[in-house]
Amino acid sequence: MMRKGLSLVLAAGFAGAVANAANNSEAEWIAKRVAQIKESESRPWTKVPWVASLLEARRISQDEQRPLFLFSSEGNLDTGRC
């Protein structure tokens, strides 16, 4: 009976160690992924030549023979709430 109890305790300890290792590797992966995202260009929309006037945008679109993209937003682009 004592051996069975000891086996169960050892098995539980081993399972805990395996789960802990899995959690650590998952935490490392998450930390690496967060760093990658932070290092990436997160504001490419700031490179777009935005204009505030629809008339001006239409004139530029016709001059450059390019399509017009109309974007309307409620919120704050800097916070990602739009």
GUKE-473301 format. One line per field, with one value per residue: residue number from 1; residue in one letter; x negated, y, z negated of N, C-alpha, C in turn. Coordinates in nm, 2 decimals. Example, Ala and Ser with C-alpha at 12.3 -4.5 7.8 and 13.67 -1.06 7.14 Angstrom:
i	c(1, 2)
aa	c(A, S)
n.x	c(-1.32, -1.28)
n.y	c(-0.57, -0.22)
n.z	c(-0.78, -0.71)
ca.x	c(-1.23, -1.37)
ca.y	c(-0.45, -0.11)
ca.z	c(-0.78, -0.71)
c.x	c(-1.32, -1.29)
c.y	c(-0.33, 0.00)
c.z	c(-0.78, -0.79)
//
This chain:
i	c(1, 2, 3, 4, 5, 6, 7, 8, 9, 10, 11, 12, 13, 14, 15, 16, 17, 18, 19, 20, 21, 22, 23, 24, 25, 26, 27, 28, 29, 30, 31, 32, 33, 34, 35, 36, 37, 38, 39, 40, 41, 42, 43, 44, 45, 46, 47, 48, 49, 50, 51, 52, 53, 54, 55, 56, 57, 58, 59, 60, 61, 62, 63, 64, 65, 66, 67, 68, 69, 70, 71, 72, 73, 74, 75, 76, 77, 78, 79, 80, 81, 82)
aa	c(M, M, R, K, G, L, S, L, V, L, A, A, G, F, A, G, A, V, A, N, A, A, N, N, S, E, A, E, W, I, A, K, R, V, A, Q, I, K, E, S, E, S, R, P, W, T, K, V, P, W, V, A, S, L, L, E, A, R, R, I, S, Q, D, E, Q, R, P, L, F, L, F, S, S, E, G, N, L, D, T, G, R, C)
n.x	c(-0.08, -0.19, -0.38, -0.23, -0.11, -0.33, -0.42, -0.20, -0.24, -0.49, -0.43, -0.24, -0.41, -0.59, -0.42, -0.34, -0.58, -0.63, -0.40, -0.47, -0.70, -0.60, -0.43, -0.63, -0.77, -0.56, -0.51, -0.76, -0.74, -0.52, -0.63, -0.83, -0.68, -0.54, -0.74, -0.83, -0.60, -0.60, -0.83, -0.78, -0.66, -0.41, -0.24, -0.17, 0.02, -0.04, -0.21, -0.07, 0.05, 0.26, 0.55, 0.76, 0.97, 1.24, 1.27, 1.01, 0.88, 1.01, 0.93, 0.65, 0.66, 0.76, 0.56, 0.34, 0.44, 0.54, 0.71, 0.96, 0.96, 1.18, 1.19, 1.35, 1.39, 1.47, 1.35, 1.03, 0.74, 0.48, 0.51, 0.62, 0.89, 1.13)
n.y	c(-0.12, 0.12, 0.16, 0.20, 0.44, 0.61, 0.58, 0.71, 0.97, 1.03, 1.01, 1.22, 1.44, 1.43, 1.47, 1.73, 1.86, 1.83, 1.97, 2.22, 2.27, 2.28, 2.50, 2.70, 2.70, 2.78, 3.03, 3.15, 3.15, 3.32, 3.56, 3.60, 3.64, 3.87, 4.05, 4.05, 4.16, 4.41, 4.52, 4.53, 4.72, 4.91, 5.11, 5.16, 5.30, 5.57, 5.64, 5.68, 5.92, 6.11, 6.32, 6.58, 6.68, 6.59, 6.69, 6.77, 6.52, 6.39, 6.54, 6.49, 6.22, 6.20, 6.34, 6.17, 5.95, 5.74, 5.52, 5.63, 5.62, 5.61, 5.68, 5.65, 5.74, 5.68, 5.76, 5.69, 5.66, 5.62, 5.47, 5.25, 5.22, 5.24)
n.z	c(0.00, -0.08, 0.12, 0.34, 0.28, 0.28, 0.54, 0.67, 0.57, 0.68, 0.95, 0.97, 0.91, 1.12, 1.34, 1.28, 1.31, 1.58, 1.69, 1.59, 1.73, 1.99, 1.96, 1.92, 2.16, 2.33, 2.22, 2.28, 2.56, 2.60, 2.50, 2.68, 2.92, 2.86, 2.84, 3.11, 3.24, 3.12, 3.23, 3.50, 3.78, 3.68, 3.75, 4.03, 4.17, 4.13, 4.33, 4.55, 4.79, 4.66, 4.70, 4.59, 4.72, 4.93, 5.19, 5.26, 5.24, 5.45, 5.67, 5.67, 5.71, 5.97, 6.11, 6.07, 6.18, 6.03, 5.80, 5.56, 5.22, 4.96, 4.63, 4.33, 3.99, 3.65, 3.34, 3.22, 3.40, 3.31, 3.07, 3.16, 3.16, 3.36)
ca.x	c(0.00, -0.28, -0.45, -0.13, -0.09, -0.46, -0.41, -0.11, -0.30, -0.60, -0.36, -0.19, -0.52, -0.64, -0.32, -0.35, -0.71, -0.60, -0.31, -0.54, -0.79, -0.51, -0.39, -0.74, -0.80, -0.45, -0.54, -0.87, -0.69, -0.44, -0.71, -0.90, -0.59, -0.51, -0.86, -0.82, -0.50, -0.64, -0.94, -0.73, -0.60, -0.27, -0.17, -0.20, 0.12, -0.09, -0.29, 0.03, 0.06, 0.40, 0.59, 0.88, 1.08, 1.28, 1.25, 0.87, 0.85, 1.06, 0.84, 0.53, 0.69, 0.77, 0.43, 0.25, 0.51, 0.54, 0.84, 0.97, 0.99, 1.24, 1.19, 1.43, 1.36, 1.51, 1.26, 0.89, 0.66, 0.36, 0.54, 0.67, 1.03, 1.20)
ca.y	c(0.00, 0.24, 0.17, 0.25, 0.58, 0.67, 0.59, 0.82, 1.10, 1.06, 1.04, 1.36, 1.53, 1.42, 1.54, 1.87, 1.91, 1.83, 2.08, 2.34, 2.29, 2.32, 2.64, 2.79, 2.71, 2.86, 3.17, 3.20, 3.17, 3.44, 3.67, 3.63, 3.69, 4.01, 4.13, 4.06, 4.25, 4.55, 4.56, 4.55, 4.85, 4.90, 5.23, 5.18, 5.40, 5.70, 5.67, 5.71, 6.07, 6.14, 6.45, 6.60, 6.73, 6.50, 6.75, 6.76, 6.38, 6.36, 6.61, 6.42, 6.09, 6.22, 6.38, 6.06, 5.84, 5.63, 5.51, 5.71, 5.54, 5.69, 5.61, 5.73, 5.68, 5.74, 5.71, 5.74, 5.56, 5.59, 5.37, 5.13, 5.22, 5.31)
ca.z	c(0.00, -0.09, 0.25, 0.44, 0.25, 0.32, 0.69, 0.70, 0.54, 0.78, 1.08, 0.97, 0.92, 1.26, 1.42, 1.25, 1.37, 1.73, 1.71, 1.56, 1.85, 2.10, 1.94, 1.94, 2.31, 2.38, 2.18, 2.36, 2.70, 2.60, 2.48, 2.81, 3.01, 2.82, 2.88, 3.26, 3.28, 3.08, 3.32, 3.63, 3.81, 3.63, 3.80, 4.17, 4.22, 4.12, 4.45, 4.66, 4.80, 4.63, 4.72, 4.51, 4.81, 5.04, 5.32, 5.28, 5.27, 5.59, 5.77, 5.67, 5.77, 6.11, 6.16, 6.07, 6.24, 5.93, 5.73, 5.44, 5.10, 4.86, 4.50, 4.23, 3.86, 3.52, 3.25, 3.22, 3.46, 3.23, 2.97, 3.23, 3.14, 3.46)
c.x	c(-0.09, -0.35, -0.35, -0.11, -0.22, -0.46, -0.32, -0.17, -0.41, -0.54, -0.31, -0.30, -0.58, -0.55, -0.32, -0.47, -0.69, -0.51, -0.38, -0.64, -0.71, -0.47, -0.51, -0.77, -0.69, -0.47, -0.65, -0.82, -0.61, -0.52, -0.79, -0.81, -0.55, -0.62, -0.86, -0.72, -0.54, -0.75, -0.89, -0.67, -0.45, -0.18, -0.19, -0.10, 0.06, -0.17, -0.20, 0.05, 0.21, 0.42, 0.73, 1.00, 1.11, 1.25, 1.10, 0.83, 0.90, 0.98, 0.71, 0.55, 0.70, 0.64, 0.34, 0.31, 0.50, 0.67, 0.84, 1.02, 1.05, 1.25, 1.26, 1.41, 1.43, 1.42, 1.13, 0.80, 0.54, 0.38, 0.59, 0.82, 1.09, 1.31)
c.y	c(0.13, 0.26, 0.24, 0.40, 0.66, 0.68, 0.70, 0.96, 1.13, 1.09, 1.18, 1.46, 1.54, 1.50, 1.69, 1.93, 1.93, 1.95, 2.21, 2.37, 2.34, 2.47, 2.74, 2.81, 2.80, 3.01, 3.23, 3.24, 3.30, 3.56, 3.71, 3.69, 3.83, 4.10, 4.15, 4.16, 4.39, 4.60, 4.59, 4.69, 4.85, 5.02, 5.25, 5.28, 5.54, 5.74, 5.70, 5.86, 6.10, 6.29, 6.46, 6.64, 6.62, 6.56, 6.75, 6.62, 6.34, 6.42, 6.53, 6.28, 6.10, 6.26, 6.26, 5.94, 5.71, 5.63, 5.59, 5.61, 5.63, 5.61, 5.71, 5.66, 5.76, 5.68, 5.77, 5.63, 5.52, 5.48, 5.24, 5.12, 5.30, 5.23)
c.z	c(0.00, 0.05, 0.35, 0.41, 0.29, 0.47, 0.73, 0.68, 0.64, 0.91, 1.08, 0.98, 1.06, 1.35, 1.40, 1.31, 1.52, 1.76, 1.69, 1.68, 1.97, 2.09, 1.96, 2.08, 2.37, 2.34, 2.26, 2.50, 2.70, 2.58, 2.61, 2.91, 2.98, 2.86, 3.03, 3.30, 3.24, 3.18, 3.46, 3.65, 3.78, 3.68, 3.95, 4.23, 4.21, 4.24, 4.57, 4.67, 4.78, 4.66, 4.64, 4.60, 4.92, 5.17, 5.36, 5.32, 5.41, 5.69, 5.78, 5.74, 5.92, 6.18, 6.17, 6.14, 6.15, 5.86, 5.60, 5.33, 5.00, 4.73, 4.40, 4.09, 3.75, 3.42, 3.26, 3.28, 3.38, 3.12, 3.03, 3.21, 3.25, 3.52)
//
